[in-house]
Amino acid sequence: MSFQGKNILIIGASSGIGLAIVQTLQAEGASLFTASRRTPQGIQSQHITWDVTQPVEGLFDSLPDTLHGLVYAPGSINLKPFQRFSLADFQADFNVNVLGAVAAIQANLARLRKAGGASIVLFSTVAVQTGMGFHASIATAKGAVEGLTRSLAAELAANKIRCNAIAPSLTDTPLAASLLSSDEKREASNKRHPIGRVGTPQDLAAVAKLLLSDEGSWITGQVLNVDGGMGRLK
């Protein structure tokens, strides 16, 4: 599964799942381009500093003419009872998870078309297909990501651009630190997953690598549940 000679843009690359994807692809020889608020440590990439809630005209002009893959990994975890969510909470989650992805894809669509077989990888959550209390805002935003995934897959298939989303359950990242902040919380979270543990960033990076690779060239329009069985098993 070689990525030699392939230009891959990873947005949200400085920590968590995004960083694990960058590390995985660097080991496979990809030419990496990263965008996030902070520069990823230990990574050889052309980095663009970007807060995804602030679209910037011409932000990606320094990238090469051809991109073989684009990963949009930023996310948010904002959990509380529905009545306590403000409209601003919903808007903030939508901005990070949906509109940032739209801006990045639109800005790089011509580069992806030139690859003659590019791949877009987005991120959803198990909470879209499995109703979970206190998840109203993030489930709403990620539900939009799933709709975007399928719509783009249909529209861009003629350009040989594939688009898929990965829907994880709770993963051990800095974003989820408060949910795994004690041995008791971690053990309870482990037990909620049929496979007996929460996810790791590397679990998700392995699936992203497949979707970006030539071996994944017949996969498009899919939302892949990578969730330790949480979404389908009891």
N, C-alpha and C positions, 0 to 999 in steps of 0.2 A: 504494500500500500504506500507507494512513493508519492511524495508531494514535491519532488525536485522540479524546479521551473514553474511552480504554481504560485500565483500572487493571491494571498488571502488577507482580507481585512477583518479584524476582530474588534468590535466596539464593546466597551465595558471590559477591557482587558487587564485591569490593574489588580483585580482580586477575585476570589471565589471561582465560579465556574468559568468565567471568561479567561482568567489567568491560567487555569488548568488546560483550557483548549489551546492557548498560546504555547504553553510548555510542551504539550503533546505534538503540536504541528511543527514546532521548532526542531524537535527530535527527529521528525520525518523529513526535514530538509526544505520546508516551505519558505518562500519569501514572504515575510510577515510585515503587515501594516497594522498599527494599533491606534485606537482612539479611546480616550478616557480622561477623567479629570487629573489622574496621576499617571506618571510613566511606570509601566510594569517593570519590576525589578528582575534582573538576571535574564533579560530577554533582548535579543538582537532584532530590532524592528525599526521601521520608520514610524515615529510616534507623532500623533496629532493630539494636542490637548483640547478636550471638548467636554463641556457640560451638555448632556443630550437634551436638556430642557431649554437650551438656548440655541436654536438653529442659526448658523452662520453662513452667509453667502460665500461660495468659493472655498469652503473649508477643505474640500478634498482635491483641490486643483493640483496638488503636488504628487498625487498618486499616478502610477503608470496608466497607460491607455487601456490595459486589459486587467480585469480581475476575474479570477477563477472561483472565488468564494467570498461570501460576506456573512459574518456571524454577528447577530445583535443580541448581546447578553445582559444588558442592564435590567434591573428589576427592583421591586420594592416589596416590603412586607409590612402592611399596616392593618393590624387586626384589632377589632373592637366591635361592640354591638352596633347593629345597623343604625339605630336612632342617634348614636353619637358621631356618626360620620357627617361631615359637612359637605356641601357641594364642592368646596375647595379641595377636600381630601380626594374625592372622586376625580376631579380635574388633574390633580397632581399625579395620581397613579396612572391616569390616561396619558399624560404628557410623557412620563418616563417610559412606559411600556409600549405605547402604540405610536404616538406622534414622533418620537425620536426614531423609531424604526422606519416609519414612512419617510422621514426626511433623509435618513441615511441611504435607503434603497433608491429613492428618486434621484439623489445626487450622484449615484454610482451605476445607474441602470445601463447607460451607454457602455461603460467599462465591462459590465457583466455580459452584455450581448456580444461583445467582441471575442469572448472566450470560446464561443461555440459549444458550450457545455458547462455552464456555471451552476453554482449551488448557493442558495440562501438558507440560512438556518436561524430560526427565531425560537423564543422560549415562552411557553405557556406555564400552566400549573395544573396539578391533579385536581385542584379545587374548582376547575371549570366543569368537568364532567361528573365529579362527585361532590354533591352539595355539602358544604362545611360551614357551620355557623361562624360568624365574626369575619368571614372572608368576602363580604359583599363587594367592597371596592376593588380589591385585587382580582377577584373572579370576574368582575365586569370588564376590567381592562384586559385581562388575559383572554377572555372570551372574544374580544375584538381582535386580538392577535391571531387566534385560531381562524376567525373569518378572513382576516387579511391573508393568512397563509394559503388557504384554499383558493381564494380569489386570484392571488398572484400566480399560484401554480397553474391555474387554468389559462390565465391571460398570457403568461410568459412561456408556456410549453412550446409554442411555435418558434421561440428564440433559443430553444434548448436550455432554458434556465429552469432549474428545479427549485421548489420552495417547500420546506418542511418545518415543522415545529417540534420541539421536545417539551414534554410536560412532566417535570419532576415532582416528586413529593418533597418533604423536608430534607434539605441537604446541608451538610456541615460546612457552612460558609460564614464569613464575617457578618453577612446580612442576617443570618439566622442565629447569631450568637446568643441573643436574649432568650431564645426558645430552648437552648441547650446549655444554659449557664450553670447547671448543677448536675451532679450525678443522678439525682432523682428525676429531673426533667429529661435527661438523656435516656435513662432507662425506660421511662414512660413512653418516650417517642419511639425508641427501638421496638417496644412491644406492640405499638399500633401498626407496625408494618409486618405483613405476613412473612416476609423474608427474615425478619428479626433484627433489622438495623436501619438507621437513617442512611441517606445517600452520602456519597463523597463527591467532590468536584470531579474526580477522575472517572467516576461512573458515567457522568454526563459528557465529559470530554471524549470518552471512547465512542459514544453514539454520534456525537457531532463529527468526529473524524470520519466515521463511516459515511455519513450523509454528504460530507464534502468531497469524498474520494470517488475515484472512477468505479470502485466496487459498489457504490450507492447510486449509480447512474440510472437505475430503473425505479427509483423511489422518489415520488413527488406528490404533493397535496396531502401529506400524512401528518397527523399529530401523534407522535410516538410517546406512549406513557412509559417513562423510566422512573418507577416509583416504588420498587420493592413489593409490588402487588397491591399497594394501597387502593388503587382505583378500581380494581376488578375482583378482588378476593376478599373473603371473610375469614 
